[in-house]
Amino acid sequence: MIGVILAGGRSSRMGADKATIALAGRPMIEWVAQALEAVCDKVVVAGRSTSVAGLTAIPDRGEGHRGPLAGIAASAELGSLLVVGVDQPWVRFETIGRLIAVGGDIPVVPVDQGNRQATCAIYPAGVGEAAQDELDSGGSVQTLLDRVAFRPVAESEWRSWGEDGRSWFSANSPDDILSGLERYGPPQPPM
């Protein structure tokens, strides 16, 4: 299982590169990387042309910002992927470990209040061609999930893991960081 930090966005709402924004004394990317390293064989950063935080960079294919789907499509040749957004520093290694355990031949995606949490999910090796086709047709990771079968992880299931939604809480702006700190406190390293 390869851990992929999706970090190809423009960070326009944040006003600075989300990967390097300090949260509880560390860049956000380091919180995500530490959780992934606890459960994955290798961790890379997608959507970047140069290394960030010592992680191998996987550049998006094509021109311009193309969203999380571009990172998934570019990384798919590495094998089965556990993806987490760079702006999800509260991700719990316990939760992503459970997603890996669910595993299978189709994507595994938590669903929270009807919303598919596509940037904290498993994408098996076989999804690469469909991801590239969807990207080429102008789609998104959500439209990819409309096209392919996936295993939803319902709220009752992820709550039984001790998850409260923090693993896919996205800090897209300074206000989101404050809200995350109020809700969840500082991110915690794997135990």
TAJO-V51624 format. One line per field, one symbol per residue. ss: DSSP state (A for helix, B for strand, O for the rest). phi: phi as a letter, one per 20 degrees, with the letter a starting at -180 (. if undefined). A space follows every 50 residues. Layout:
# TAJO-V51624
ss = ???
phi = ???
This chain:
# TAJO-V51624
ss = OBBBBBOOOOOOOOOOOAAAOBBOOBBAAAAAAAAAAOOOOBBBBBOOOO OBOOBBBBOOOOOOOOOAAAAAAAAAAAOOBBBBBOOOOOOOAAAAAAAA AAOOOOBBBBBBOOBBBBBBBBBOAAAAAAAAAAAAOOOOAAAAAAAOOB BBBOAAAAAAOOOOOAAAOOOOOAAAAAAAAAAAOOOOOOO
phi = .deceecefelfffnbfggdffblncfgffffffffffcdfbccdencec gclmefedffenemfcnggfffffegffpfdddbffedfegeffffffff ffkpecgdcfcclndfefdbbdcfgfegffffffffenecfffgffedfb efdfggffffenfcoffdfdeebgfffffffffdmfgdfge
